[in-house]
Amino acid sequence: MPLHVILCFLGFVCVIRASSNVSVIGSITPDVYILHADGNQKRLEHVALTYNSHVTLICRTLSRNENLMWQYSVFDSREFKPVTPSEYLSIEDNGRGETELKLTNIQFSMAGTYQCSNQLASREINIHVYGILAAIGGSARVIKKHELAGNVQFETNFLDQKTLPTAACQFRVGRYGIKYTSIRWRGGRYKTDPQLYEVTFSADEMNGFIWSNLTIIRPSADQALYGKYHCQFNVISGSTESAEVEINIPPIIKRPDRAATHYSGKQFGYTCDIVAYPPISEPISWSRDSQPILINARGQPYVPDYDWADRVRFETQNLPNDRLVFDPIAPEDRAVYSCFVVSPMGNTTGAMFLRVKDRWAVLWPFIGILLEVAVLFIVIVIYEIRRRREARREKESEMGLNGTNKNPSFQFGGDGAGDDVMLRQRFGRT
């Protein structure tokens, strides 16, 4: 008598049979594995495969004599139908309780749920097929305008902020597989300043098409906004497909002051600050009052018939020769200096009128103020001296008048008798 029957009489049959049933069910349920290119096998519930790739599914049981069958259903329909071999799909049964389903040149229509079953149980695996159909870059738009610096007229680019640069990616998955997907964008300032962008998403659930657009809603002359971006398509955990797109911008020279004033004897530098993508690779060209600034054998800039005496040099700040330095600057350097840049997206010019003042010029206003104060002080002193002199004279005059007024004859006009008395007194004394 079998062991499980004997144990049943001892009162343990229910427990033992339950354990036995679990073991039996486990043994009769097929296992489905993914065969990797390195020969390793792994059992998964979901597998994401790129379009036009290949994979081998292995269905295995412990019994060598079982008849295993492959079936297929689109996602969520649960209407399984036998798998029919085709150009991209083949079935191989090795007769050892194992059968292989080979999918080559995987198409989007092959996405769905694959089921391997025997007469008692089955095992399922979900195959997701995905791919990037298109990746389209965008570009900022510029407007050309004529500007004036000093007496030099030039044409320069201005950013059109009404035209919003947009990049787009188109993806596709198998039918009804969109719910397993997600899209992410990387690049530019999207991570640190997402408010500068707008991401839109649309999908065709029936046919598995997905579109995603990335738009710069606040375009500016910020170099970090332009360049390479990546649209990343995620299908289940750990399976991604990404495409690279570019948002370009024609060259723009950040608008500097059209005129600058500097004092001689000091160092002065002017930078041609450029925003462009694709990046500028050629050295920047410079002019002085419409005369090209050339470079001699020693790598120093010069203008024909004009001696800079090795005071002027080019420096590289962001791009080759993008900075013109005067060390020191001299009064004869007064001129209009312009830079010219060329890129695959176009060209542009920037210019500045440089005024040079004598280094002592800053003192003249102060000296003028001192002279004005000195003159005012002298005027005040002279006025005060004259005023006091006049006051003294007036006082002396008043005193003289007061002394005369004390004589009674002068005061009352006198008479002849009075005069005779005074005359007699004068003769009596003699």
C-alpha positions as CSV (number, residue, x, y, z in Angstrom):
1,M,0.0,0.0,0.0
2,P,1.4,3.5,-0.8
3,L,2.7,5.6,2.0
4,H,0.1,8.3,1.7
5,V,-2.7,5.7,2.0
6,I,-1.2,4.2,5.1
7,L,-0.8,7.7,6.7
8,C,-4.4,8.4,5.8
9,F,-5.5,5.6,8.1
10,L,-3.5,7.2,10.9
11,G,-5.5,10.4,10.5
12,F,-2.9,12.5,8.6
13,V,-4.2,11.9,5.1
14,C,-5.8,15.4,4.7
15,V,-2.6,17.2,5.5
16,I,-0.4,14.9,3.5
17,R,-2.7,14.9,0.6
18,A,-2.8,18.7,0.6
19,S,1.0,18.8,0.5
20,S,1.0,16.2,-2.1
21,N,-1.5,18.2,-4.2
22,V,0.7,21.3,-4.1
23,S,3.6,19.2,-5.2
24,V,1.6,17.6,-8.0
25,I,0.3,21.0,-9.2
26,G,3.8,22.5,-9.1
27,S,5.1,19.6,-11.1
28,I,2.4,19.7,-13.8
29,T,2.5,23.5,-14.3
30,P,4.9,24.4,-17.2
31,D,7.7,26.9,-16.6
32,V,8.5,29.6,-19.1
33,Y,12.0,31.0,-19.4
34,I,13.7,33.7,-21.4
35,L,16.8,32.5,-23.2
36,H,19.4,35.3,-23.2
37,A,22.1,35.7,-25.8
38,D,24.7,34.6,-23.2
39,G,22.9,31.3,-22.8
40,N,21.4,32.1,-19.4
41,Q,17.7,31.4,-18.7
42,K,15.5,33.6,-16.6
43,R,11.8,33.4,-15.6
44,L,10.0,36.8,-15.9
45,E,6.4,37.9,-15.9
46,H,7.0,40.9,-18.3
47,V,9.7,41.2,-21.0
48,A,10.3,44.4,-23.0
49,L,11.8,43.9,-26.4
50,T,12.9,46.5,-29.0
51,Y,11.4,46.5,-32.4
52,N,13.1,44.2,-34.9
53,S,15.0,42.3,-32.2
54,H,14.7,38.6,-31.4
55,V,14.0,36.4,-28.4
56,T,13.6,32.7,-27.5
57,L,10.9,31.5,-25.0
58,I,11.4,28.1,-23.5
59,C,8.5,26.1,-22.0
60,R,9.5,23.2,-19.8
61,T,7.8,20.5,-17.6
62,L,9.1,17.7,-15.5
63,S,7.3,15.1,-17.7
64,R,8.9,14.1,-20.9
65,N,5.7,12.8,-22.5
66,E,3.5,15.9,-22.1
67,N,2.1,17.7,-25.1
68,L,2.9,21.4,-24.7
69,M,1.0,24.1,-26.6
70,W,1.7,27.8,-27.2
71,Q,-1.2,30.2,-27.3
72,Y,-1.4,34.0,-27.8
73,S,-3.7,36.8,-26.8
74,V,-3.5,40.6,-27.1
75,F,-3.2,42.4,-23.8
76,D,-6.2,42.3,-21.5
77,S,-8.4,40.4,-23.9
78,R,-7.8,36.9,-22.4
79,E,-8.9,35.3,-25.7
80,F,-6.1,32.9,-26.3
81,K,-5.6,31.3,-29.7
82,P,-3.0,28.8,-30.8
83,V,0.3,30.3,-32.0
84,T,0.7,29.7,-35.8
85,P,4.3,29.5,-37.1
86,S,5.1,32.3,-39.6
87,E,8.0,34.2,-41.1
88,Y,9.0,35.7,-37.8
89,L,7.8,33.0,-35.5
90,S,8.7,29.3,-35.1
91,I,8.1,26.5,-32.7
92,E,10.6,23.7,-31.9
93,D,9.7,20.7,-29.7
94,N,12.8,18.7,-28.6
95,G,10.7,15.8,-27.2
96,R,12.2,16.1,-23.7
97,G,9.3,17.9,-22.0
98,E,10.5,21.2,-23.5
99,T,9.4,23.4,-26.4
100,E,10.9,26.6,-27.8
101,L,9.1,29.6,-29.2
102,K,11.5,31.7,-31.3
103,L,10.5,35.2,-32.3
104,T,12.8,36.9,-34.8
105,N,12.5,40.4,-36.3
106,I,10.0,41.2,-33.7
107,Q,7.1,43.3,-34.9
108,F,4.7,45.5,-32.9
109,S,1.9,43.2,-33.8
110,M,3.7,40.4,-31.9
111,A,3.3,42.1,-28.5
112,G,0.9,40.5,-26.1
113,T,0.5,37.6,-23.7
114,Y,2.0,34.2,-24.6
115,Q,0.8,31.1,-22.8
116,C,2.3,27.7,-22.6
117,S,0.0,25.0,-21.4
118,N,-0.5,21.3,-21.1
119,Q,-3.8,19.5,-20.5
120,L,-3.8,20.5,-16.8
121,A,-2.1,23.9,-16.3
122,S,-0.5,26.8,-18.0
123,R,2.1,29.6,-17.5
124,E,2.0,33.1,-19.1
125,I,4.5,35.7,-20.1
126,N,3.8,39.2,-21.3
127,I,5.9,40.4,-24.3
128,H,6.1,44.2,-24.8
129,V,7.5,45.5,-28.1
130,Y,8.6,49.1,-28.3
131,G,10.6,51.4,-30.5
132,I,11.3,55.0,-31.4
133,L,9.8,55.8,-34.8
134,A,11.0,59.5,-35.1
135,A,13.0,62.1,-33.3
136,I,12.7,65.6,-34.6
137,G,14.7,68.6,-33.3
138,G,13.8,72.2,-33.3
139,S,15.3,75.7,-33.6
140,A,14.9,79.2,-32.2
141,R,14.1,81.9,-34.7
142,V,16.0,85.2,-35.0
143,I,15.1,88.6,-36.5
144,K,17.7,90.6,-38.4
145,K,17.9,94.3,-37.6
146,H,20.2,97.2,-38.5
147,E,22.0,98.9,-35.6
148,L,24.3,101.9,-35.3
149,A,27.4,102.3,-33.2
150,G,29.2,105.6,-33.6
151,N,29.2,106.2,-37.4
152,V,29.2,102.4,-38.3
153,Q,26.0,100.7,-39.3
154,F,25.8,96.9,-39.0
155,E,23.3,94.0,-39.1
156,T,22.7,91.9,-36.1
157,N,20.4,89.1,-34.9
158,F,17.7,89.4,-32.3
159,L,15.9,86.5,-30.7
160,D,12.2,86.1,-31.8
161,Q,10.6,85.3,-28.4
162,K,7.2,84.7,-30.0
163,T,8.5,81.6,-31.8
164,L,8.8,78.7,-29.3
165,P,11.5,76.1,-30.1
166,T,10.0,72.6,-30.0
167,A,11.5,69.1,-30.2
168,A,9.4,65.9,-30.7
169,C,9.7,62.1,-30.4
170,Q,7.3,59.5,-31.7
171,F,7.2,56.0,-30.1
172,R,5.3,52.9,-30.6
173,V,4.3,49.8,-28.6
174,G,2.1,46.8,-29.3
175,R,-1.6,47.2,-29.2
176,Y,-3.1,48.1,-25.8
177,G,0.4,48.3,-24.3
178,I,0.5,52.1,-23.8
179,K,-0.5,51.8,-20.1
180,Y,2.8,50.1,-19.4
181,T,4.9,53.0,-20.7
182,S,6.1,56.4,-19.6
183,I,8.2,59.2,-21.2
184,R,10.9,61.4,-19.7
185,W,12.9,64.3,-21.1
186,R,16.5,65.1,-20.2
187,G,18.9,67.9,-21.2
188,G,19.2,71.7,-21.1
189,R,17.7,73.3,-18.0
190,Y,14.8,70.8,-17.8
191,K,16.0,69.2,-14.5
192,T,16.8,72.5,-12.6
193,D,14.2,74.8,-14.2
194,P,11.3,72.8,-15.5
195,Q,9.1,75.9,-15.5
196,L,10.9,77.0,-18.6
197,Y,9.4,74.1,-20.6
198,E,6.1,72.5,-21.5
199,V,5.9,68.8,-22.2
200,T,2.8,67.5,-24.1
201,F,1.7,63.9,-24.7
202,S,-0.8,62.2,-27.0
203,A,-1.4,58.6,-27.8
204,D,-3.3,56.2,-30.1
205,E,-4.2,53.4,-27.8
206,M,-5.5,51.2,-30.5
207,N,-2.4,51.2,-32.7
208,G,0.1,51.9,-29.9
209,F,1.4,55.3,-31.2
210,I,2.7,57.8,-28.7
211,W,3.8,61.4,-29.4
212,S,5.7,63.7,-26.9
213,N,6.8,67.3,-27.5
214,L,9.2,69.4,-25.5
215,T,8.7,73.2,-25.9
216,I,10.8,76.0,-24.5
217,I,8.0,78.4,-23.5
218,R,10.4,81.1,-22.3
219,P,13.2,81.4,-24.9
220,S,16.1,83.6,-24.0
221,A,19.7,84.2,-24.9
222,D,20.8,81.5,-22.4
223,Q,23.3,79.1,-23.9
224,A,22.2,76.3,-21.6
225,L,18.7,76.2,-23.2
226,Y,20.1,75.1,-26.5
227,G,21.9,71.9,-27.5
228,K,21.2,68.2,-27.1
229,Y,18.1,66.7,-25.4
230,H,17.1,63.1,-24.9
231,C,13.6,61.7,-25.0
232,Q,13.5,58.5,-22.9
233,F,10.9,55.9,-23.4
234,N,10.3,53.5,-20.5
235,V,8.5,50.2,-20.8
236,I,8.1,48.4,-17.5
237,S,10.9,48.6,-15.0
238,G,14.4,48.7,-16.3
239,S,13.6,48.7,-20.0
240,T,14.3,52.0,-21.8
241,E,14.8,53.4,-25.2
242,S,16.1,56.9,-25.8
243,A,16.6,59.2,-28.8
244,E,18.7,62.3,-29.1
245,V,17.3,65.5,-30.5
246,E,18.8,69.0,-30.8
247,I,17.3,72.5,-30.3
248,N,19.5,74.9,-32.3
249,I,19.8,78.6,-32.3
250,P,21.4,80.9,-34.9
251,P,24.3,83.0,-33.5
252,I,23.3,85.9,-31.3
253,I,25.6,88.4,-29.7
254,K,24.3,89.4,-26.4
255,R,23.5,93.1,-26.7
256,P,26.2,95.1,-25.0
257,D,26.3,98.8,-24.5
258,R,26.6,100.4,-28.0
259,A,29.1,102.9,-26.5
260,A,31.6,102.8,-23.6
261,T,33.8,105.4,-22.0
262,H,37.2,104.5,-20.5
263,Y,40.2,106.4,-19.2
264,S,43.6,106.1,-20.8
265,G,46.4,104.3,-19.0
266,K,44.2,101.5,-17.7
267,Q,43.4,98.0,-19.1
268,F,40.2,97.6,-21.0
269,G,38.6,94.5,-22.5
270,Y,35.6,93.9,-24.8
271,T,34.1,90.4,-25.0
272,C,32.0,89.3,-28.0
273,D,29.5,87.3,-25.9
274,I,27.9,84.8,-28.3
275,V,25.0,82.3,-28.0
276,A,24.9,79.7,-30.7
277,Y,24.2,76.0,-31.4
278,P,25.8,74.2,-33.1
279,P,28.8,75.6,-31.4
280,I,31.1,78.1,-33.1
281,S,34.4,76.5,-34.2
282,E,36.0,79.2,-36.3
283,P,37.9,82.1,-34.6
284,I,35.9,85.4,-34.4
285,S,36.7,88.2,-36.9
286,W,37.2,91.7,-35.6
287,S,37.2,95.2,-37.2
288,R,38.2,98.7,-36.2
289,D,36.1,101.4,-37.9
290,S,35.4,99.0,-40.8
291,Q,39.1,98.1,-41.1
292,P,39.7,94.4,-40.5
293,I,41.9,93.6,-37.5
294,L,44.5,91.1,-38.8
295,I,46.9,88.8,-36.9
296,N,50.6,88.9,-37.6
297,A,53.1,86.0,-37.4
298,R,53.5,86.4,-33.7
299,G,49.8,86.0,-33.2
300,Q,49.2,89.6,-32.3
301,P,46.4,91.7,-33.7
302,Y,47.2,94.8,-35.9
303,V,45.5,97.2,-38.2
304,P,47.4,98.4,-41.4
305,D,48.9,101.9,-41.1
306,Y,48.2,101.9,-37.3
307,D,50.7,101.1,-34.6
308,W,49.3,99.5,-31.4
309,A,52.9,99.0,-30.1
310,D,52.0,95.5,-28.8
311,R,49.4,97.0,-26.5
312,V,46.5,95.0,-27.9
313,R,45.9,91.3,-27.8
314,F,43.2,88.6,-28.4
315,E,42.1,86.3,-25.6
316,T,39.8,83.3,-25.5
317,Q,37.1,83.4,-22.9
318,N,34.4,81.0,-24.4
319,L,35.3,80.9,-28.1
320,P,38.6,81.4,-30.0
321,N,39.6,85.1,-30.0
322,D,36.3,86.3,-28.5
323,R,37.9,89.0,-26.3
324,L,39.8,92.1,-27.4
325,V,42.1,93.5,-24.7
326,F,43.9,96.9,-24.6
327,D,46.7,97.0,-22.1
328,P,46.9,99.9,-21.5
329,I,44.3,101.8,-23.5
330,A,45.4,105.1,-25.2
331,P,43.5,108.1,-26.5
332,E,44.2,107.1,-30.1
333,D,42.2,103.9,-29.5
334,R,38.9,105.8,-29.8
335,A,37.0,103.9,-32.5
336,V,34.1,101.6,-33.3
337,Y,35.1,97.9,-32.7
338,S,33.0,95.1,-34.1
339,C,33.1,91.3,-34.0
340,F,31.7,89.0,-36.7
341,V,30.8,85.4,-36.2
342,V,29.7,82.6,-38.6
343,S,28.0,79.3,-37.8
344,P,26.1,76.7,-39.8
345,M,22.9,78.4,-38.8
346,G,23.9,81.9,-40.1
347,N,26.1,84.9,-39.1
348,T,25.8,88.0,-37.1
349,T,27.8,91.1,-36.0
350,G,28.2,93.0,-32.7
351,A,29.8,96.5,-32.3
352,M,30.7,99.1,-29.7
353,F,31.8,102.7,-29.9
354,L,34.8,103.1,-27.6
355,R,35.5,106.6,-26.2
356,V,38.8,107.2,-24.5
357,K,39.4,110.1,-22.1
358,D,42.6,111.4,-20.6
359,R,43.3,109.8,-17.2
360,W,43.5,113.3,-15.7
361,A,40.1,114.2,-17.1
362,V,38.5,112.9,-13.9
363,L,40.3,115.7,-11.9
364,W,39.2,118.6,-14.0
365,P,35.7,118.8,-12.5
366,F,37.2,118.8,-9.1
367,I,39.8,121.4,-10.0
368,G,37.0,123.5,-11.5
369,I,35.1,123.3,-8.3
370,L,38.1,124.3,-6.3
371,L,38.7,127.3,-8.6
372,E,35.1,128.4,-8.3
373,V,35.4,128.2,-4.5
374,A,38.7,130.2,-4.5
375,V,37.2,132.9,-6.8
376,L,34.1,133.1,-4.6
377,F,36.3,133.4,-1.5
378,I,38.4,136.2,-3.0
379,V,35.3,138.0,-4.1
380,I,33.8,137.7,-0.6
381,V,37.1,138.9,1.0
382,I,37.4,141.9,-1.4
383,Y,33.8,142.8,-0.8
384,E,34.2,142.6,2.9
385,I,37.4,144.8,2.8
386,R,35.6,147.4,0.8
387,R,32.5,147.3,2.9
388,R,34.5,147.9,6.1
389,R,36.5,150.7,4.5
390,E,33.3,152.4,3.4
391,A,31.8,151.9,6.9
392,R,34.9,153.5,8.5
393,R,34.6,156.6,6.2
394,E,31.0,157.0,6.9
395,K,31.7,156.8,10.6
396,E,34.4,159.4,10.4
397,S,32.2,161.7,8.4
398,E,29.4,161.4,11.0
399,M,31.9,162.2,13.8
400,G,33.1,165.4,12.0
401,L,29.6,166.6,11.5
402,N,28.7,165.9,15.2
403,G,31.7,168.1,16.4
404,T,30.7,171.0,14.2
405,N,27.2,170.8,15.4
406,K,28.3,171.6,19.1
407,N,29.3,175.2,18.2
408,P,26.3,177.4,19.2
409,S,26.9,180.0,16.5
410,F,26.8,177.2,14.0
411,Q,23.8,175.7,15.7
412,F,21.7,178.9,16.0
413,G,23.2,180.9,13.2
414,G,24.8,183.7,15.5
415,D,24.5,187.5,15.2
416,G,26.8,190.5,14.9
417,A,26.9,191.3,18.7
418,G,28.1,187.9,19.4
419,D,30.9,188.1,16.9
420,D,32.1,191.4,18.4
421,V,32.3,190.0,21.9
422,M,34.4,187.1,20.7
423,L,36.6,189.4,18.8
424,R,37.2,191.6,21.9
425,Q,38.0,188.7,24.1
426,R,40.6,187.5,21.6
427,F,42.3,191.0,21.5
428,G,42.2,191.3,25.3
429,R,44.2,188.1,25.7
430,T,46.9,189.4,23.5
